[in-house]
Amino acid sequence: MKAFTYIAISLCVVTSLILFLNGENTTQDITNTSLKTQQNIKRFEHEKITTPHPITNALPTQSKHTKQGHLIEITKPQWRFEGGIKSQLSALKLRAKSGDAEASYLLARNFRYCLFAPLNEQMFEDKLEQAYQFTDSTVAIERVEEQYSYCQGLESENLNTFYTYLETSANQGFVPAQETLGRVTTEFYMQSQGYASLSRDDYIATRNAFTTQKLALLEQAGKKGSIDALIQLSNLHHSQNAGKFGHVKSFALNQLITQFTNNDEIYNRFSRFVNRQYDKLSAEEHDKASELLEQWSTDIYKNGTLYH
């Protein structure tokens, strides 16, 4: 009986030992599997394109395309004044003279708006006469009357300085000025600044310098989160008017726009552009576009601002 009891106890001990060892091996296998899974996940995250951090939207309404994050939305200043430009002219000039970038921008926008406005009664009558010739004369007449009222107190010979004020503000890093300068066409710049009569070589050099400057300022604005600047850059690269690899840069910028805009219309439009462009790029071009996308996203989050 004692022998039987001894054998039974021994069997229980051996069985428990086997179960313990098997359990330990199983636990080790699970731990190894878990570590391998974590390593694979980390490797995958390292190899894939980095997803930009989400965006903070400070506006009351938020697009479904915008996520939460850490970007500050900046409201661009209104450049139209209820009492017309004359009521603000002296104060703006003093501020601009002291280095106020916003004041220079406001002067530039107002001078540009009034550049072809009627500034005296005779010009007003002439403009009205021209307006009557348009099919939709009511709209044209209202515009002439509005410009005449708004621009009183300005002198035509000073209005071409709009570009000097605009360039000054843009070079100071004022994003709305950089956006506005980007919309100045080469032809209008050359004509309004008196460069149309330059010799061929000087004309080309001046035109190219302006194009280079415009591109650089738009890139600065884009990296500060200006959707307007990103759109302008995309258009310039798509039309191959801004250096090599335009189609690759345009594709990257279009993706960037869809990531940062909270305007549904812009999102839908540039999503279509991305879809159209996708199959036209090689694998190498896709890699280059991904690098550009990540670089621009990083710059925008580093600057921490967003302009819609």
Contacts in CASP RR format, 6 or more apart in sequence:
PFRMAT RR
TARGET T0000
AUTHOR 0000-0000-0000
METHOD contacts of the structure
MODEL  1
MKAFTYIAISLCVVTSLILFLNGENTTQDITNTSLKTQQNIKRFEHEKIT
TPHPITNALPTQSKHTKQGHLIEITKPQWRFEGGIKSQLSALKLRAKSGD
AEASYLLARNFRYCLFAPLNEQMFEDKLEQAYQFTDSTVAIERVEEQYSY
CQGLESENLNTFYTYLETSANQGFVPAQETLGRVTTEFYMQSQGYASLSR
DDYIATRNAFTTQKLALLEQAGKKGSIDALIQLSNLHHSQNAGKFGHVKS
FALNQLITQFTNNDEIYNRFSRFVNRQYDKLSAEEHDKASELLEQWSTDI
YKNGTLYH
49 290 0 8 1.000
49 293 0 8 1.000
49 294 0 8 1.000
50 294 0 8 1.000
50 297 0 8 1.000
52 259 0 8 1.000
52 294 0 8 1.000
52 297 0 8 1.000
52 300 0 8 1.000
52 301 0 8 1.000
53 69 0 8 1.000
53 70 0 8 1.000
53 301 0 8 1.000
54 66 0 8 1.000
54 67 0 8 1.000
54 68 0 8 1.000
54 69 0 8 1.000
55 66 0 8 1.000
55 67 0 8 1.000
55 68 0 8 1.000
55 69 0 8 1.000
55 71 0 8 1.000
55 260 0 8 1.000
55 262 0 8 1.000
55 306 0 8 1.000
56 68 0 8 1.000
56 69 0 8 1.000
56 70 0 8 1.000
56 71 0 8 1.000
56 72 0 8 1.000
56 73 0 8 1.000
57 63 0 8 1.000
57 66 0 8 1.000
57 68 0 8 1.000
57 73 0 8 1.000
57 262 0 8 1.000
58 72 0 8 1.000
58 73 0 8 1.000
59 73 0 8 1.000
59 262 0 8 1.000
62 262 0 8 1.000
63 261 0 8 1.000
63 262 0 8 1.000
63 263 0 8 1.000
63 264 0 8 1.000
63 267 0 8 1.000
64 264 0 8 1.000
65 258 0 8 1.000
65 261 0 8 1.000
65 262 0 8 1.000
65 264 0 8 1.000
65 267 0 8 1.000
66 261 0 8 1.000
66 262 0 8 1.000
70 301 0 8 1.000
70 304 0 8 1.000
71 225 0 8 1.000
71 300 0 8 1.000
71 301 0 8 1.000
71 304 0 8 1.000
71 305 0 8 1.000
71 306 0 8 1.000
72 304 0 8 1.000
72 305 0 8 1.000
72 306 0 8 1.000
73 305 0 8 1.000
73 306 0 8 1.000
73 307 0 8 1.000
73 308 0 8 1.000
74 175 0 8 1.000
74 305 0 8 1.000
74 306 0 8 1.000
74 307 0 8 1.000
76 175 0 8 1.000
76 176 0 8 1.000
76 307 0 8 1.000
77 102 0 8 1.000
77 105 0 8 1.000
77 106 0 8 1.000
77 176 0 8 1.000
79 105 0 8 1.000
79 106 0 8 1.000
79 109 0 8 1.000
79 110 0 8 1.000
80 110 0 8 1.000
80 150 0 8 1.000
81 87 0 8 1.000
81 88 0 8 1.000
81 110 0 8 1.000
83 150 0 8 1.000
84 149 0 8 1.000
84 150 0 8 1.000
84 151 0 8 1.000
84 152 0 8 1.000
85 110 0 8 1.000
85 114 0 8 1.000
85 150 0 8 1.000
85 151 0 8 1.000
85 153 0 8 1.000
85 154 0 8 1.000
86 152 0 8 1.000
86 153 0 8 1.000
86 154 0 8 1.000
88 106 0 8 1.000
89 153 0 8 1.000
89 154 0 8 1.000
92 103 0 8 1.000
92 106 0 8 1.000
92 107 0 8 1.000
93 103 0 8 1.000
93 107 0 8 1.000
95 102 0 8 1.000
95 103 0 8 1.000
96 103 0 8 1.000
96 104 0 8 1.000
96 107 0 8 1.000
96 165 0 8 1.000
96 168 0 8 1.000
99 172 0 8 1.000
101 168 0 8 1.000
101 169 0 8 1.000
101 172 0 8 1.000
101 173 0 8 1.000
101 174 0 8 1.000
101 177 0 8 1.000
102 169 0 8 1.000
102 174 0 8 1.000
104 165 0 8 1.000
104 166 0 8 1.000
104 168 0 8 1.000
104 169 0 8 1.000
104 172 0 8 1.000
104 174 0 8 1.000
104 177 0 8 1.000
105 165 0 8 1.000
105 166 0 8 1.000
105 169 0 8 1.000
105 174 0 8 1.000
105 176 0 8 1.000
105 177 0 8 1.000
105 180 0 8 1.000
107 162 0 8 1.000
107 165 0 8 1.000
108 162 0 8 1.000
108 163 0 8 1.000
108 165 0 8 1.000
108 166 0 8 1.000
108 169 0 8 1.000
108 177 0 8 1.000
108 180 0 8 1.000
109 162 0 8 1.000
109 166 0 8 1.000
109 180 0 8 1.000
111 154 0 8 1.000
111 158 0 8 1.000
111 159 0 8 1.000
111 160 0 8 1.000
111 161 0 8 1.000
111 162 0 8 1.000
111 165 0 8 1.000
112 159 0 8 1.000
112 162 0 8 1.000
112 166 0 8 1.000
112 180 0 8 1.000
113 147 0 8 1.000
113 150 0 8 1.000
113 151 0 8 1.000
114 147 0 8 1.000
114 150 0 8 1.000
114 151 0 8 1.000
114 154 0 8 1.000
114 159 0 8 1.000
115 159 0 8 1.000
115 160 0 8 1.000
115 162 0 8 1.000
115 192 0 8 1.000
117 147 0 8 1.000
117 148 0 8 1.000
117 150 0 8 1.000
117 151 0 8 1.000
117 154 0 8 1.000
118 124 0 8 1.000
118 126 0 8 1.000
118 127 0 8 1.000
118 144 0 8 1.000
118 147 0 8 1.000
118 148 0 8 1.000
118 151 0 8 1.000
119 148 0 8 1.000
119 151 0 8 1.000
119 152 0 8 1.000
119 153 0 8 1.000
119 154 0 8 1.000
119 155 0 8 1.000
119 156 0 8 1.000
124 144 0 8 1.000
124 148 0 8 1.000
127 144 0 8 1.000
127 148 0 8 1.000
128 141 0 8 1.000
128 144 0 8 1.000
130 140 0 8 1.000
131 137 0 8 1.000
131 140 0 8 1.000
131 141 0 8 1.000
131 143 0 8 1.000
131 144 0 8 1.000
132 140 0 8 1.000
132 141 0 8 1.000
134 140 0 8 1.000
160 192 0 8 1.000
160 193 0 8 1.000
160 194 0 8 1.000
162 192 0 8 1.000
163 184 0 8 1.000
163 189 0 8 1.000
163 192 0 8 1.000
163 193 0 8 1.000
166 177 0 8 1.000
166 180 0 8 1.000
166 181 0 8 1.000
166 184 0 8 1.000
167 181 0 8 1.000
167 213 0 8 1.000
169 177 0 8 1.000
170 177 0 8 1.000
170 178 0 8 1.000
170 180 0 8 1.000
170 181 0 8 1.000
170 217 0 8 1.000
171 217 0 8 1.000
173 220 0 8 1.000
175 221 0 8 1.000
175 224 0 8 1.000
175 225 0 8 1.000
175 226 0 8 1.000
175 229 0 8 1.000
175 305 0 8 1.000
175 307 0 8 1.000
176 307 0 8 1.000
178 217 0 8 1.000
178 218 0 8 1.000
178 220 0 8 1.000
178 221 0 8 1.000
178 226 0 8 1.000
178 229 0 8 1.000
179 218 0 8 1.000
179 221 0 8 1.000
179 226 0 8 1.000
179 228 0 8 1.000
179 229 0 8 1.000
179 232 0 8 1.000
179 307 0 8 1.000
181 214 0 8 1.000
181 217 0 8 1.000
182 214 0 8 1.000
182 217 0 8 1.000
182 218 0 8 1.000
182 229 0 8 1.000
182 232 0 8 1.000
183 232 0 8 1.000
184 214 0 8 1.000
186 207 0 8 1.000
186 210 0 8 1.000
186 211 0 8 1.000
189 195 0 8 1.000
189 210 0 8 1.000
190 196 0 8 1.000
190 203 0 8 1.000
190 206 0 8 1.000
190 207 0 8 1.000
190 210 0 8 1.000
195 203 0 8 1.000
195 206 0 8 1.000
195 207 0 8 1.000
196 203 0 8 1.000
198 206 0 8 1.000
211 241 0 8 1.000
215 233 0 8 1.000
215 236 0 8 1.000
215 242 0 8 1.000
218 229 0 8 1.000
218 232 0 8 1.000
218 233 0 8 1.000
218 236 0 8 1.000
219 229 0 8 1.000
219 233 0 8 1.000
221 228 0 8 1.000
221 229 0 8 1.000
221 307 0 8 1.000
222 229 0 8 1.000
222 230 0 8 1.000
222 233 0 8 1.000
222 296 0 8 1.000
222 300 0 8 1.000
223 296 0 8 1.000
223 299 0 8 1.000
223 300 0 8 1.000
223 303 0 8 1.000
224 300 0 8 1.000
224 303 0 8 1.000
224 304 0 8 1.000
224 305 0 8 1.000
224 307 0 8 1.000
225 260 0 8 1.000
225 300 0 8 1.000
225 303 0 8 1.000
225 304 0 8 1.000
225 305 0 8 1.000
225 306 0 8 1.000
225 307 0 8 1.000
226 307 0 8 1.000
227 257 0 8 1.000
227 260 0 8 1.000
227 261 0 8 1.000
227 263 0 8 1.000
227 266 0 8 1.000
227 306 0 8 1.000
227 307 0 8 1.000
227 308 0 8 1.000
228 307 0 8 1.000
229 307 0 8 1.000
230 253 0 8 1.000
230 256 0 8 1.000
230 257 0 8 1.000
230 260 0 8 1.000
231 257 0 8 1.000
231 266 0 8 1.000
231 270 0 8 1.000
233 242 0 8 1.000
233 249 0 8 1.000
233 253 0 8 1.000
234 249 0 8 1.000
234 250 0 8 1.000
234 253 0 8 1.000
234 254 0 8 1.000
234 257 0 8 1.000
234 270 0 8 1.000
234 273 0 8 1.000
235 250 0 8 1.000
236 242 0 8 1.000
237 243 0 8 1.000
237 246 0 8 1.000
237 247 0 8 1.000
237 249 0 8 1.000
237 250 0 8 1.000
237 253 0 8 1.000
238 246 0 8 1.000
238 247 0 8 1.000
238 250 0 8 1.000
240 246 0 8 1.000
240 247 0 8 1.000
242 249 0 8 1.000
245 285 0 8 1.000
245 288 0 8 1.000
247 277 0 8 1.000
247 280 0 8 1.000
247 281 0 8 1.000
247 285 0 8 1.000
248 281 0 8 1.000
248 285 0 8 1.000
248 288 0 8 1.000
248 289 0 8 1.000
248 292 0 8 1.000
249 289 0 8 1.000
249 292 0 8 1.000
250 273 0 8 1.000
250 277 0 8 1.000
251 274 0 8 1.000
251 277 0 8 1.000
251 278 0 8 1.000
251 281 0 8 1.000
251 285 0 8 1.000
251 289 0 8 1.000
252 288 0 8 1.000
252 289 0 8 1.000
252 290 0 8 1.000
252 292 0 8 1.000
252 293 0 8 1.000
252 296 0 8 1.000
253 292 0 8 1.000
253 296 0 8 1.000
254 270 0 8 1.000
254 273 0 8 1.000
254 274 0 8 1.000
254 277 0 8 1.000
255 274 0 8 1.000
255 289 0 8 1.000
255 293 0 8 1.000
256 293 0 8 1.000
256 296 0 8 1.000
256 297 0 8 1.000
256 300 0 8 1.000
257 266 0 8 1.000
257 267 0 8 1.000
257 270 0 8 1.000
258 267 0 8 1.000
258 270 0 8 1.000
258 271 0 8 1.000
258 274 0 8 1.000
259 297 0 8 1.000
260 300 0 8 1.000
260 306 0 8 1.000
261 267 0 8 1.000
261 270 0 8 1.000
261 308 0 8 1.000
262 308 0 8 1.000
263 308 0 8 1.000
281 289 0 8 1.000
300 306 0 8 1.000
END
